[in-house]
Amino acid sequence: MKNFSAIIIAIFLFITSCKESARVNLVSGKVFQDCNLPLPNTEIALKSNIGGSFNASIILGSGVTAADGTLRFTYELDEADLGTGSILLVKSTGFETLIDNVNLNQDVNLDLFRNDVSELIVELSGARVYGANDTLFYAVTGGAITLQKVTPVIGVIDTIQVPNSSPNSNDVSEKIYYGVGSESFNRAKASASISDSSYNKVNLLLSGCGSTTTANLLIN
């Protein structure tokens, strides 16, 4: 009987110690389709990344957004587990990453944007006087669209929405490059990928929805 009691106590202590070493973590916030429209009835999951305490990626937990895009779910890890994870949008064809490098084993509250864009105000400055046949071309690295202004005027020439190349991240590095005429613009486009070249390009830090950045295009 004494041996049986000792076994029961040992099992109880083992279960208690396991429970005490586990931590329940809360993932909460709101998910948007774009900068303003909430994304309802959509499954969102948290996946661990390889590294730290994880040798393989696993889904730690998931939840479904409410009608107003609100998200709330929990997951459990041993208190000693360390690492980062990615928050994913679950689709019938796979996953879509909303944000990387979320610290695991702690509560997080995030606003997540599926289509995350920054507002970029484009200004033109310098001493050059533009004629009727002058066309200013400009584009942002990573973007597929080249914009243009015929006979540009000094001052604010445009406000554009730039998709964030690293959604839901702050201070993402990009460049805007520009030139008057095709030859100058093509030279600027080549310059954008050369680190020690400064020809007609401006370094940008973009932070996605809710942020505004100004780029000053200087041409003398």
Secondary structure, DSSP 8 states (H G I E B T S, - for coil): -HHHHHHHHHHHHHHHHHHHHEEEEEEEEEEESSSS-B--S-EEEEEE-SBTTBSS--EEEEEE--TT-EEEEEEEEETT---EEEEEEEETTEEEEEEEEEESSS-EEEEEESS-EEEEEEEEESS----TT-EEEEEETT-S--EEEES--SEEEEEEEEE-SSTT-SSEEEEEEEEESHHHHHHHHHHTT-TT--TTEEEEEE--TT-EEEEEEE--
